[in-house]
Amino acid sequence: MRFKGLDLNLLVALDVLLDEQSVSKAAERLNVSQPAMSAALTRLRDYFGDPLLNLHGKRMIPTAHALRMKPRLRELLIATEALVAETTHFDPAASGRCFRVGASDYLITVLFPKLIQILSDVAPNVTIDCVQPSDSMLPELDQGALDLIICPEEHLSPDHPSELLFEERHVVVGCAKNPVFKKQKISAKDFYAAGHVIVGIGRLKPASFAETHLRELGRPRRIETQVTSFLVPPELVVNTENLTVMHERLARHYADRLDIAIAPLPFAFPVMKEMMQFHRTRENDQGLRWFIDQLKQAAVMPHNKN
C-alpha cells in the first residue's frame, strides 16, 4: 500500500528502527531478516532524503530530522492501530489478543489470579503481558506500547482518560509475636518507635503511595530496610519487631501464609484510588473496553476465592 509514493509498511520499520537504533535488533523485533531491514532503511533514506540513522561506533544515532519525525510517527501509528481496533468486532472466545498491562507486583498478586480465572472461562486464547512500574511506564503509555496501566490516582498522566478500578486501605503489618500487637490497638507512639521496612519504586519517583503520604505527616521513622517489591516486606518483618505499611488486600493475602498480624494505622490516612488508564486514541477499542470490564469484575470477586 502506497501513499504519495511511500510504502506504508516502511513507517512501521522506521518506528522500530528509531526505537531500537539497531538494524539487527529491529529485524529481530519485526521477525524479518537483517538484509530485509537494511533494504527498508535504504528505501526510507531515499524517500526522505536523509540518512535517518548514522553509524557511530557500534551504535546508530538518529539524525535531527529523524528525531523531529519520531513523535509524529508514533502518534500516526497509534491512531492507525486505534482506527483498526475501533472498526473490528472483538470476540473474546475467538480472540488471541495479548494485552500489555503496566501493573505492580501487588496488583498482580491480589487481582490477576482472579482475572486469569475469568479469562480461562470466557477467553481461553487471550493473554496478558505484565510490565512492572518504572520511570518509563508513562512514556510507554504515550507511545502506545502499553494497552493499559493500573496505578494510584496520583501517578496518572494528565494527557489520557482513566477510570476507577477499586479503592484500597493501608494497614500496619508486623510479626504476630511482636508484643505491640498484643495491645488493644497500636498507638502512634508504638508506630514511630519501631523500625520500618519500606518500598521504593523507580529513581525519578521513588516513593510509593504509602511512603508519599507517610512523609507528608512530617514525623521521622527509623528505616531498617528498603526494598523494591511490595511482596517482600511481610517476609522481612517475621521474627522481628519491625513494622511495615501495606495494602490491606495484600496483607490479607499474606496473613494466610505467614506468621504476621494486621492492625489499623494509628492516624488518619487517605484511601488509595487504584485507577486504570489507557491512551486517548483507544477509548473506542472494543477489545480494550472488554478487558477493562473483566478487570472490574475481578476486582469485586471475594478475596478468598481462588
Sequence and secondary structure as in RCSB ss.txt:
>XXXX:A:sequence
MRFKGLDLNLLVALDVLLDEQSVSKAAERLNVSQPAMSAALTRLRDYFGDPLLNLHGKRMIPTAHALRMKPRLRE
LLIATEALVAETTHFDPAASGRCFRVGASDYLITVLFPKLIQILSDVAPNVTIDCVQPSDSMLPELDQGALDLII
CPEEHLSPDHPSELLFEERHVVVGCAKNPVFKKQKISAKDFYAAGHVIVGIGRLKPASFAETHLRELGRPRRIET
QVTSFLVPPELVVNTENLTVMHERLARHYADRLDIAIAPLPFAFPVMKEMMQFHRTRENDQGLRWFIDQLKQAAV
MPHNKN
>XXXX:A:secstr
 EETTEETHHHHHHHHHHHH  HHHHHHHHT  HHHHHHHHHHHHHHHTS SEEEETTEEEE HHHHHHHHHHHH
HHHHHHHHHHHTS   TTT   EEEEE  HHHHHHTHHHHHHHHHHH TT EEEEE   TTHHHHHHTT  SEEE
EEGGG  TTS EEEEEEE EEEEEETT GGGGSSS  HHHHHHSEEEEEB  SSS B HHHHHHHHTT   EEEE
EES TTSHHHHHTTSS EEEEEHHHHHHHHTTSSEEEEE SS    EEEEEE  GGGTT HHHHHHHHHHHHHHH
S TT  
